Amino acid sequence: MAVKKKLKKFSEYAEKILPHEASYLLGVENFEDPEKKSILEKIAHNSNNFNRAESYDTSIDKRKYTNLKNWIDARLDDINVDKHFEWINEMDRKVMTDSITPEDELLLLKTIKSYRHPIYNFMKYYELMLNFRHFLLIRLRYDDHKIVNQFITAYKDPYDKAREVNQKLHQATVDIIDQYSLNNTESRHWESWLTDIFYNEQLDGNNRYFAIIRLTFMYFNYREFDKLKTLYDHLDGLLAKGFFYSRRILYNYYANRLMLHSKFDVLQQAEEYGYLSIRQKNADHLQYLTNFSSILLRRGKIDEALSLLKESMTEMKISHNFHNKIGFVAFYVKCLNLNNQPQDGERYAESFLRINKEHVLAKRWYIFFTAYLNSLLLQEKYEKVIHTCKRYGLLVRDREDQKKPIYLPTIRWYYEMSMYMEGRIAEDKLIEAITTSGKDYLTNHHKSSVIQDLLDDLQIHVPHIIKEIKSSLHF
């Protein structure tokens, strides 16, 4: 029984190993013991097949499991860029507050002697050495000062370059986010530069990773998913070799992979990445959970999506990130709608809107009102749809958004259909309105698929009209 308990504990530990961690560990191990190697290989297998995990061999000496766990922790800690960042900050605090110990000093000097450029947190490390140089010189520590000063002099140009890149990344971010939020600027001119930064192996990892995150945002803005897939395939190889490693970064990568696979309609893989992305709660957990829930809905797993969202309701309520809060609420309402609870969806949406009206209208009005209006349509509250569109100026916002690459005519179609159902426009006007705008999306595979789903939703209200529209659009 003792062995089983130990293996149970080890199994729980091993379940948390992520696929890219396992790939890295397999790449650096050189075990002479075939049993240790077989355990590691099973960890790797299970990390990629968590729905078909294999049991660990209870006949192997339990001490080997303990030793392997210690080895795994040590290997991953060695390359963990977040832990290194924390260590740099702690050393810097000790230097600046004169609380550094002789042992700390020896360790800092040792890191200089073993330094291999570039490291992920190069800028922070360089700035630590700048402060350490002051600390040493004022205390007449000439020999140690010489070692630190030589490092600072040798890497001054790479540091200046890294700072320049980091500052330029901020301007790129401003343009990319403005394009996403306000549609008042272009960001295409950053594409080549950001790509060069990501592929530049002489630059620090932090700037390189910042570059691919901004490229991710930009390619989603322009709906250029093939380009993004090429970048992510390269990034995948780097992560498997231990570059840019921390669990925070891996969770972010898995969440982005989920979105990318969803755009290619590879929903099973998107779901697998979704499970990985929500394993640990962090500042982006609500966003990851919302994206994952959207995949579960597309896979028909409504109960599972609803359960996940309900479990995280408290987390949503205390969050100050309204971009994530609104997305969460929109998908919660959508889940309720799909679960034949549109009345509950309506009530929850109205309650949230009453308290957070300014944030909803300023940030993510489209995703919120799409879910809310759908809850009204499912209850055949067509007059309320019309009233809501007019009250919040949704048609004006819709016209402004038509210029955006991400635009879809969902709100307008909801409004036009409600106008028809209330006898305010004729059948031919409804057909013309939907057909004319629908033609704009026939050449875009992703949008064409979304439009078909939208027409399917509307068909329950006006089946004969939607059938004619589908025929006209060749759906």
N, C-alpha and C positions, 0 to 999 in steps of 0.2 A: 504493500500500500504506500510505503514511503516513496518508492520510486515513482509511482503513478502521480503522487502529489507534486513531486519535483518536476516531472515532465509536464504536468498540467500547468505549473507555473511557467516553465520554459515555453510551452506552447502559446500561452497568453502573451509572453514577451515576443516570441517569433512572429505572431500574427501582426504585430505593429511594424515589422520591417517592410519598407516600401520597395516596389520593384526596382527602382534605380539604385537604392541602397544595396540591394542584393546583387545587382549587376556589378557594381563597383567592388563589393567584397569578393566576388568570384574572380574578379580581375587582378586583385592584389594578393590573394591567399597563395601560400606555397607550402601547404600542410604535407608533412610526410605521413601523417596518420590518416589512413583511408576512411576511418570512421568519422573523424572530424569533418573531412571533406564531404562525405556523404550527407552529414547533417546539414552543412551549409548549402549543399545542392538542393536538399529538400526544402529548406527555408526559401530559396530562390524560386523553386517550383510553386510553393504555396503562395508566395507573394504575388505571383502572376495568375494564380488560379484559386482565389480565395473562396470561390463557391465549390471547389473540388479539392480541398486541402487533404493532404495525406498525413497520417499519424506518424509520430516519431518513434523510433525503435527503442523499446524499453529494455532491451538486452544490453545496450551500450552503457558503459559505466557512467553514472550520473555526473561524476566529476568532469567528464569531457563536455557535457552540456554547460556546466558552470564556467569552465575555462573558455569555451567558445563564446559564450555571452560576454565575458570580460573582454575577449579579443575584439568582438564586434563593436562594443562600446568604445574601446580605445581607438580603433581604426576610424570610426565615424567622427569621434571627437576631434581627431587630428585634422580633419578636413572641413569641419563645421565652421562656415564663415560667420555665422551669427555668434557662436561662442567665442570666436577669435575677436569679433567686434566688441563683445562684452569685456574680454580680457584687456584689450587695448584701452578701453574707457576706464577700467579699474586701475590699470597702471598709470594712466594719465592723471587720474584723480590723486593717486598717491604721490606722483611727482609734484603736482601743483600744490599739494597741501603738506609737502615735506614729510610725508608719512611712509615713504618707500623704505623697504627693509634691504639689508645687504644681499639677502637671497634674491629679492626682486631685481636688484641692480645687476647681479650676475646673470640672471635669466634674460634681462633685456639685452645685455651685451652679447649673450650667446645667440639671441635671435638675429642680431646683425651679422654675426659670423656665418650663420647658416642660411642667410636670406637668399631666396631665389626669385628674381623679378619676372613677371609681375604677380603680386598676390591680390586677392579679391579686395581687401580693405587697405590697399596701398596708401591712399591719401590720409586716412586716419592714422595709420602706422607712421607715416612720414611726419605728421604733425606731432605725434607723441615724441618722436626723436628730436624735433625742434625744441620742445619743452625740456626734454631730458638733457639736451646740450646746455641750456641755460643753467639747469640744476647743477651740472658737473663743473662748469667753468667757474661759477661764483664760489665754489668750494675748492678751487685750485686743484681739481682732479684732472691734471693735464693728460695723463696717459689714456684714461677712459674718454676724456673729451675728444682726444684725437681720433679714436675709433668711431665715435658718433659723428663727428664733423666730417670725416671721410665719407661716411654713408650719405650724409646730407648733401655733400658736394657732388658725389657721384650720381645721385638720383634727383638733382634739382630740376633738370630739363624734363624728365618723365613726370615729375610732380606738377610742374607748371603746365605741361600738356594735359594732364589729367584734370586739373582745375579748370582749364579753358574748356575742355570737353564737357565737364559737368555743368558749367555755366551756360554753355550753348544748348545743352540738353533741356535746360529750363525753358528757354525760348521756344524750342521745338514743342515742348509739352504745352505751353500756352496756346500755340497755334492749333495743335491737334485737339485739345480739349475745347477750345472755342469753336472749332468746326463741329464737334460732336454736340455741344450744348446750344450754340447760338447760330450755327451755320453762316457765320459772317466772315469766314476766312478760309483759305485753302492751306493744306499742309503737304501737298504732293512734293514740293521742293525740298522737303526734309528726307525723302525716301532714300536717296542715294547716300547721303551723309550718314544717316542712321544705320544703314546696312553696312557701310564701311566700318563704322565704330564696332558693331557687333562682331564682325569677322576679324577685327584687328587683335591678334594674339599678343601684341606688345602693350596693350592697354590693360588697366586693372579690371578685374571681373565686375566690380560694382557698376562702372560706367557701361560696360558691355551689356550687362543684364538690363540696366536702365534703357538702353537703346532698343533691345528687343521688346520690352514691355510697351514702349511708345510705338514701335512698328506694329505691334499687335493691335493697339487702339486704332492706329491709322488705317490698317488694312480692313478692320471691321467697319470703319467709317466708309471706306470706298467699296466694301463688299468684295475685296480681292483675296479670296480665301486660298486660291492656289499658290499665290506668292507666300502667304503666311505658312502654309503647309511645308513649303520648301525650307523656310527658316526653322520651323519647329522640328523638322526631321533632323536638321543639323544640331539644334539644341539638345534633342533627345540623346544623340551620341555623346555630347559633352557631359550631360548629367550622368549618364551611365558610367563615365570615367571619373566621376567625382568632382568635376568642375562646378563652380557656383553652388556647392552643396550646403544646404540646410533644409530642414523639413518645411520651414516656412516657404522657401522657394519652390520645393517640390509640390506642395499643396497648391500654390499659385499656378504652377505649370500644369498640374492635373486639371484644375478648374478651367484654364484656357484651352486645354486639349478637349475637354468636354464641349465647349462652345464651338470649337473648330470642327469636331466630328459631327456635331448636330447640323452644321451648315452643309455637310456632305451627306446628311441623312444616314450616317453610320451610327445608329442609335444604340446598339448593344455596346459598342466600344465607348460611346459617350457616357452611357450609364456606368460602365466599369470605372471610367475616370472620375465620374461623379462620386461614387462610393469612396474612392481614394481621397478626393478633395475635402470631404467633410469629416475625416477621421479626427481631426484636432480642431478645437475652437480657437480662432484668432480674430483679429480685427476685421477680417474679410469673410468670416464664417457665414453671415447672413446672405451675402452675395453668392457664395458658393452653394449654399443650401437652396436658394431660389433657382439658380441655374440648374441644379440637380433635379429639383422638383419639376421644372419644365420638361426635362427629358423623361421623367417618370410618367408625366401626363401623356406625352406623345407615345409612350410605350403602353399606355392603357392601365398603368398602375396607380389609379386614382387614390385608392385607400392608403397606399404606402406614402404617396406624396402628401396627402392630407395629414396623416399621422406625424410625419417629419416636421411639417410646418407648425402643427399644434404644439409639439414638444418644444419648439423654439420661440413660442409666442412671447414669453417673458423677455428673452434676449432681444427681440425686436422692439419691445416697448421701451426698454432702457437705452437703446442705441441712439446716438446723436447723428448718425449718418442717414440723412433723409433720402438720399439716392437709393440706398439699400433697403430702407424701411418701406418706401413706396413700392419698390419692385416686389418685396416680400408680400405686402398686403395685396397687390394686384394678383399674384399667383395664388394666394390663399383664397381670394374671391373666385378666381377661375376654378380652383379645385372644388369649391362649394357648388358652383354652377354645374360642373361635370358630374358631381355626386348627387344631382337632383335636389340641391338645396339652394335654389336661386334667391328665395326669400331671405335666407341667412346671409347670402352674399350681398344682397342689397343693403340689409341693415348694417352689416359690418363696414361696407364701403362708405355708407352715408355717415356713420359714426366717425370713421377715420377722416373723412373729408371735412366734416364740421370742425374738427380740432386742428387739422393740418392743411387747410385750404390753400394758404399762400405757398407752402412748400410744394404741394401737388401741382399747382398751376405754374410754378416757377421752374420745376425740375423735370418731372416725368409724367406730365399730364396724359400723354397718349396711352401708355401702358396701363395707367390706373383707370381711365375712363373706358378703355376697351373692355376691361373686365366688368366694370360697374354697369355700363350700358347693356352688356350682354345679359347680365342678371335681370335687367328690366325686360329685355326682349323675350327671354325665356318665360316670363310671366305675362307676356303680351301687353305690357304697359307702354304702348307706343307713344301715347300722348306725353308721358313722363320723359321718354327718350328725347322727343322734340324740345320739350321745356328745358331739360338739362343741357342740351347742346346750345340753346340760345342763352340760357342763364350764365354759362361759363365761357361763352364766346368760342366754343370748340370748332365751329366751322371756319372762323377767322384764323385760328391757330392751325387748322388743317391746311388751309390755303398756303400759309407761310411755310409749312413743313414740306410742301410738295417738291421743293427744290432739293431736299435732303436725299442722299442715296438710300437711306434706310426707310424712306416714306412708304406707307401702305394706306390704301383708301378705306380702311375699316370703319372709322368714325363716320365718314361721309356716307358710306353704304348703309350703315345702321340708321342714319338720319333719313336718307332717301326712302328706304323701305318703310320706316315708321310713317313718313309723310304719305306714302301710298296707302298703307293700312288704315290711316285715318281719313282717307278720301280727299287728300289735299293736292295730290298730283295724279295724273292718269297713268295707266299701265305703260303706254309707250314712252312716257317721260322717264319712268323708272328703268325700263330696259335700256334706253339710250344712255342714261347716266352711268349705269354699271358697266355696260358694254364698252363705252368710249374710254373710261378710265382703266378698265380691265385689260384692254389691248396693249397698254404701255408695259405690261409685265410678262408678256408671252415669251420673250427672248431670254429672260432671267430665270434660270432653273429654280433657284431657291424661292424667289418671289412668286413664280408661277405655281409652285407647290402650295405656298401659303394662301394664294388667291383661291385655289381649288378648295382648300379646307374652309375658307371663309364662305364660299358659295354653298358648300355643304351645310354650314351652319344656318344660312339664310333660307335654304330650301324647305325647311320644316314650316316656314311661315307662308311662303308663296311658291309652292312646288312647280306649278306650270310655268311661271315666269323664269325661275332660275334654270329650269330645264331648257328653255329657249335661249337663255343667255349662255349657258354652257355650250350649247350647239354652235352658237355664233362665234364663241371663243375657241372652239375645237377642243373642249375639255371632255 
